[in-house]
Amino acid sequence: MEAIKNKNILAHMYLAGISKEKWSMAHDGGWRRGVMTTNMSECLNSVLKGACRLPISAIVHLTLLRCVKYFIEHVTKAQLMVHENQLWPDYACRKYEEWERKPSKHCVVKYYVRSQTAQIVTGGRTSRGQHMQVVRISTTDCSCGKWTIFGIPCSHAICTAKWHSLDPTTLVQPWYNISEYLATYEGRFEPLADERYWDQPTFKLQHNTVRRERRRVGRDTTTQLRNEMDRPVATERQQRRTNR
Ligand SMILES: [Zn+2]
């Protein structure tokens, strides 16, 4: 907080009024799982991009088509991973492999067999910049915090598991299993027939005149907070304007 205060006093005052677990990954107990966007719905922005400000029926149609495409792409990818006997999706594989390469530089200086606990010195005994971490396999915890945040054992946990003759791949959280990934995208979308074949509704849609707003003069202002997902679109439009 002191570093933020030195950089921007207004930001410090704003953040001081919000409990830390709501905006800081270091204090959220691992619930954000490394996700640093403002909320999980940001993940859908890439799917729905470009659907804003269209007529309602067009938004619904476009959203359905893009979701179907998104799910088909992912389920095809998942089936390929299953066929190749991949344990986890690409993201988890990359992270695990990266951390599995590091233990060659770690040194286990102390360990307890019963609680499967170890103290790890990173960088070896003689290297500069050594750090000491404590790993507890029984509570799936390492003092570096990465195991808790990502659900994938860090290099220290992998090193400790090997010292205790455990298979470190069993320490990856089960929600990364390829079967879970496949199940996520295996849901079915039913094709929609032409409107002429639909059942006759038993109700009639009516405008709610109470809620209808009077048209205002000028362009409506948006309250949307623009983020990194929106910027490329704005940049493309700007480039088009400058090219004219
Ligand atoms: Zn660690």
Boltz pocket constraint, residues with backbone or C-beta under 6 A from the ligand:
constraints:
  - pocket:
      binder: B
      contacts: [[A, 133], [A, 142], [A, 143], [A, 144], [A, 145], [A, 146], [A, 147], [A, 154], [A, 155], [A, 156], [A, 157]]
      max_distance: 6.0
